[in-house]
Amino acid sequence: MTEPVVVCTFGGTSQAGQDETEAALTLGRRVGEARGGELRWLVLGSAPVELDAIARRHAVVAVDHAEDAKLDTAGPDARVEAVAQYAAETQPRLLIFNQDFDSRRIAPRIAARIGATAVMNGLGIDVAETGGLHVISAAYGGDTNVVYAPDPSRPCVVALMANAVVAEPAGGSAAPPETRSVALDLSAVEERIEVLEPARTEGPRLEDAEIVVAGGRGLGSPENFKLVETLAEALGGMAAASRPLVDEGWIDSSRQVGLTGKITRPALYLAVGVSGATQHMAGCAAAKTIVAVNTDADAAIFRHARYGIVGDCLEILPELIRAAAQMGAG
Amino acid sequence: MRIVVCVKEVLDPDAVGAYALAGSLVIGDDGKTLTQTTIPTLMNAYDEQAIEAALRIREAGVECTITVVSIGEDATTILRHAVALGADTVVAIPPPAPDPDCHAVSALLSAYVRSSGGADLVLCGRQASDDDQGVVPAFVAESLGVPLVDIARSVTAEDTSDPQSLRVTRVTPDGDEIVRVACPAVVTVSSELGEPRYPTMPMRMSARRVEPEVVTADELGLSGADLEIRVGTVRQTVPTVKGDCEFITGDTPADIADRLVARLVEDRVLQQK
């Protein structure tokens, strides 16, 4: 077991979660191959249903399963302690997380606790000629990319952004992974944060929507956002917004798409009056088809869009609503 | 109650974004830094909201002192802004070497909090809008051995006359979560806290004469080894997007809408019912 590359996952057995896991395993395998370190997969808490198949597909050498009642409650302190204990035993060179709301709060704490470096917003990892890692990361909301060189004498913790890496199976027939249970002692852990009122998802989640209609500042006023909601409904999708609308209080932050909001991956992302700021695109770049409506033919959103309409969204939206309704009726 | 708020000076992200949208963002000759002199600097907006959170705690009736600290070559401008907003004390810690990384910044901030008598609450913005890393609060929390509550939209003392614990509303992807945490703690503030106040003219006038207290790494007992760069920057680039947008045109909005829907049906993105 020499300087393994470890991908750490927990919770999330959704399809999106599985895709992200496979992306992280793909990246971990490539780094391991480039600098000679076996790929291990640390699973905290309940394991994904497809665990064995996924592990074989990505030539995972070993699956380390960490189970403890304290890991099932999503408390950050237990997770941090569990990974710290695991790292002390396994001595990973590189620890990769899929970046999400939960991993973002534990990954840097784990790094601090085990004396590792930490890079968030990861887009990829290259192995430099020196053998050190070059971690590519999004900065300025994605307007720039920064390549970091973490100190090679320390382990490195990377949080990988959704959709940054395309999952690719290892190919060939990998041997089944060695599977073992990680010995943990979490008896001393008492969560220091007490949840008084848990978050409650009401209705469907934006992350899971197949069709998303997003409104931006170009809509002009909160009343016009109703057109976005009506179109979303007519298409059987969900309404979303760019950050300025959330900041202005037009819509709840649970509908915010972007780097600091939701990462969506719908089949159709229809952006209306959205300029296409990079921080917004981070939340929709994985959409299969992006359609943009904007008055400004030079708007950045058109660089990302498959189809574009240059025009006043207040004129186009009612017609799109009509056409969508006709399609449903036809 | 002693509140320490950590703030950073950043390039105005809106200006950076505007240049990026226009396709005219330039990286300097060193291959690493944005050197466009037309981009103004300001206090990281999330950090400004962290100050706002501290001011709201005070206005709710909690007896407290608010200290605002920044690591920077010349943090005077943003620290005077902090005074204008209502900070009681402002502290500048010049980094011993330029461009300190998150580890060096965290080490300086933690050492400052420890050496200045500790803090019941350390408030930070959720992330800096330049590197977007957001790891410093976690490093400070671990270094101080206190809990980290992140992405808050509101921070209040449970008992304003005896602020031993905090009630924090966190913004999660599944909606708001309300948690309780005992002090001392590190809390990071998100944009959902709402607009920070605008300093009044008298406050701005009096803040103009304020000189921040300067604390050096030596005074904090930190040496070069404690502050060595662990995450070096190799280069910074501006990503390019290849566009292949097909523009849908037509005589009327109705015409355009019909054509778009027809294309999406053709592509099987939409299904005719």
Boltz contact constraints between the chains, C-beta under 6 A:
constraints:
  - contact:
      token1: [A, 101]
      token2: [B, 172]
      max_distance: 6.0
  - contact:
      token1: [A, 101]
      token2: [B, 173]
      max_distance: 6.0
  - contact:
      token1: [A, 105]
      token2: [B, 150]
      max_distance: 6.0
  - contact:
      token1: [A, 108]
      token2: [B, 135]
      max_distance: 6.0
  - contact:
      token1: [A, 108]
      token2: [B, 138]
      max_distance: 6.0
  - contact:
      token1: [A, 109]
      token2: [B, 138]
      max_distance: 6.0
  - contact:
      token1: [A, 109]
      token2: [B, 142]
      max_distance: 6.0
  - contact:
      token1: [A, 112]
      token2: [B, 139]
      max_distance: 6.0
  - contact:
      token1: [A, 112]
      token2: [B, 142]
      max_distance: 6.0
  - contact:
      token1: [A, 113]
      token2: [B, 142]
      max_distance: 6.0
  - contact:
      token1: [A, 117]
      token2: [B, 230]
      max_distance: 6.0
  - contact:
      token1: [A, 117]
      token2: [B, 231]
      max_distance: 6.0
  - contact:
      token1: [A, 118]
      token2: [B, 135]
      max_distance: 6.0
  - contact:
      token1: [A, 120]
      token2: [B, 133]
      max_distance: 6.0
  - contact:
      token1: [A, 121]
      token2: [B, 132]
      max_distance: 6.0
  - contact:
      token1: [A, 139]
      token2: [B, 131]
      max_distance: 6.0
  - contact:
      token1: [A, 139]
      token2: [B, 132]
      max_distance: 6.0
  - contact:
      token1: [A, 140]
      token2: [B, 16]
      max_distance: 6.0
  - contact:
      token1: [A, 143]
      token2: [B, 16]
      max_distance: 6.0
  - contact:
      token1: [A, 143]
      token2: [B, 17]
      max_distance: 6.0
  - contact:
      token1: [A, 143]
      token2: [B, 20]
      max_distance: 6.0
  - contact:
      token1: [A, 144]
      token2: [B, 236]
      max_distance: 6.0
  - contact:
      token1: [A, 144]
      token2: [B, 238]
      max_distance: 6.0
  - contact:
      token1: [A, 145]
      token2: [B, 237]
      max_distance: 6.0
  - contact:
      token1: [A, 145]
      token2: [B, 239]
      max_distance: 6.0
  - contact:
      token1: [A, 146]
      token2: [B, 233]
      max_distance: 6.0
  - contact:
      token1: [A, 146]
      token2: [B, 236]
      max_distance: 6.0
  - contact:
      token1: [A, 147]
      token2: [B, 234]
      max_distance: 6.0
  - contact:
      token1: [A, 147]
      token2: [B, 235]
      max_distance: 6.0
  - contact:
      token1: [A, 148]
      token2: [B, 231]
      max_distance: 6.0
  - contact:
      token1: [A, 149]
      token2: [B, 232]
      max_distance: 6.0
  - contact:
      token1: [A, 149]
      token2: [B, 234]
      max_distance: 6.0
  - contact:
      token1: [A, 150]
      token2: [B, 231]
      max_distance: 6.0
  - contact:
      token1: [A, 151]
      token2: [B, 230]
      max_distance: 6.0
  - contact:
      token1: [A, 192]
      token2: [B, 147]
      max_distance: 6.0
  - contact:
      token1: [A, 193]
      token2: [B, 147]
      max_distance: 6.0
  - contact:
      token1: [A, 193]
      token2: [B, 179]
      max_distance: 6.0
  - contact:
      token1: [A, 193]
      token2: [B, 181]
      max_distance: 6.0
  - contact:
      token1: [A, 194]
      token2: [B, 180]
      max_distance: 6.0
  - contact:
      token1: [A, 195]
      token2: [B, 179]
      max_distance: 6.0
  - contact:
      token1: [A, 196]
      token2: [B, 178]
      max_distance: 6.0
  - contact:
      token1: [A, 196]
      token2: [B, 180]
      max_distance: 6.0
  - contact:
      token1: [A, 197]
      token2: [B, 178]
      max_distance: 6.0
  - contact:
      token1: [A, 198]
      token2: [B, 177]
      max_distance: 6.0
  - contact:
      token1: [A, 199]
      token2: [B, 172]
      max_distance: 6.0
  - contact:
      token1: [A, 199]
      token2: [B, 174]
      max_distance: 6.0
  - contact:
      token1: [A, 199]
      token2: [B, 175]
      max_distance: 6.0
  - contact:
      token1: [A, 199]
      token2: [B, 177]
      max_distance: 6.0
  - contact:
      token1: [A, 200]
      token2: [B, 175]
      max_distance: 6.0
  - contact:
      token1: [A, 201]
      token2: [B, 174]
      max_distance: 6.0
  - contact:
      token1: [A, 253]
      token2: [B, 171]
      max_distance: 6.0
  - contact:
      token1: [A, 253]
      token2: [B, 192]
      max_distance: 6.0
  - contact:
      token1: [A, 254]
      token2: [B, 175]
      max_distance: 6.0
  - contact:
      token1: [A, 267]
      token2: [B, 269]
      max_distance: 6.0
  - contact:
      token1: [A, 268]
      token2: [B, 269]
      max_distance: 6.0
  - contact:
      token1: [A, 277]
      token2: [B, 17]
      max_distance: 6.0
  - contact:
      token1: [A, 289]
      token2: [B, 269]
      max_distance: 6.0
  - contact:
      token1: [A, 300]
      token2: [B, 21]
      max_distance: 6.0
  - contact:
      token1: [A, 302]
      token2: [B, 245]
      max_distance: 6.0
  - contact:
      token1: [A, 303]
      token2: [B, 241]
      max_distance: 6.0
  - contact:
      token1: [A, 303]
      token2: [B, 243]
      max_distance: 6.0
  - contact:
      token1: [A, 305]
      token2: [B, 245]
      max_distance: 6.0
  - contact:
      token1: [A, 307]
      token2: [B, 246]
      max_distance: 6.0
  - contact:
      token1: [A, 307]
      token2: [B, 248]
      max_distance: 6.0
  - contact:
      token1: [A, 308]
      token2: [B, 245]
      max_distance: 6.0
  - contact:
      token1: [A, 308]
      token2: [B, 247]
      max_distance: 6.0
  - contact:
      token1: [A, 309]
      token2: [B, 248]
      max_distance: 6.0
  - contact:
      token1: [A, 309]
      token2: [B, 256]
      max_distance: 6.0
  - contact:
      token1: [A, 315]
      token2: [B, 253]
      max_distance: 6.0
  - contact:
      token1: [A, 316]
      token2: [B, 253]
      max_distance: 6.0
  - contact:
      token1: [A, 319]
      token2: [B, 253]
      max_distance: 6.0
  - contact:
      token1: [A, 319]
      token2: [B, 254]
      max_distance: 6.0
  - contact:
      token1: [A, 319]
      token2: [B, 257]
      max_distance: 6.0
  - contact:
      token1: [A, 320]
      token2: [B, 257]
      max_distance: 6.0
  - contact:
      token1: [A, 323]
      token2: [B, 257]
      max_distance: 6.0
  - contact:
      token1: [A, 323]
      token2: [B, 258]
      max_distance: 6.0
  - contact:
      token1: [A, 323]
      token2: [B, 261]
      max_distance: 6.0
  - contact:
      token1: [A, 327]
      token2: [B, 261]
      max_distance: 6.0
  - contact:
      token1: [A, 327]
      token2: [B, 272]
      max_distance: 6.0
  - contact:
      token1: [A, 328]
      token2: [B, 273]
      max_distance: 6.0
